[in-house]
Amino acid sequence: MTIHRLSCPPVPAATTARTPADTVVYAVGDVHGRADLLGEMHAAIDADRAGRRAARGVLVHLGDYLSRGPDSRRAVELVMHPSVAGVQIVNLKGNHEDLVLRFLDGELSAGIDWLDYGGTAALADYGITLAD
């Protein structure tokens, strides 16, 4: 057996990333069908925004809007049309949304995985019930 030693170039020192001084970023993730909590977060962001001098606000929804909770449909609606004024909205796809979209594209195993991770609650919220 031959063992080779690999040498790698040194890793450069990390640079520090910062948002511009006139920008505030809000990140919200993993609401999983809890539209009530998402609504509260949006209201808190709106109140915080009113008290800041930042010229620019960015609200990033980090995904996983669906499944598990009692109100996936309303959570998706809140993500699509948030009641937060004066912010740029960025909506990212989480693994739950990814599973649903793959399932809708015909990948049945993705649908099975999604149902195992709380998809039946989301379907029920859209008026779809599954037989065993």
C-alpha positions, 0 to 999 in steps of 0.5 A: 500500500502506498500512502501519498501526502497531499499538501494544500495551500494555506486557507486565506484569512476569513473576511468579515461580511457586514450589511451596509450601515443603513440596512437592517436584515430580518430572517425568519425560518421554519414556521411549519404551518404556524401562521399565528407565530409568523403573523406575530413575527411580522408584526414585531418586525414592522414595529421594530422597523418603525423605530429604526433609522435604517433606510433599507430593510430586508425580510428573508423567509428561510423556508419550511413554511409548510407541514406539521402546524395547523395553518400551512395555507395561511403561512404560505399566504403570509410569506407571499404577501407579508404585512410588513411595510417598506422591506424587500422580501426574499423567500427561500425554498426549504426542504419541505417546499422542495419535497412538495415541488419534486412530488408535483413534478412526478417524483413519488418518493419525495411525496412519501417523504413529505407526508412522513414529515407532516405533509398530511397536515398541510394537505388537510389545510388545503381540504385534501384528506388521504385514505390509509 
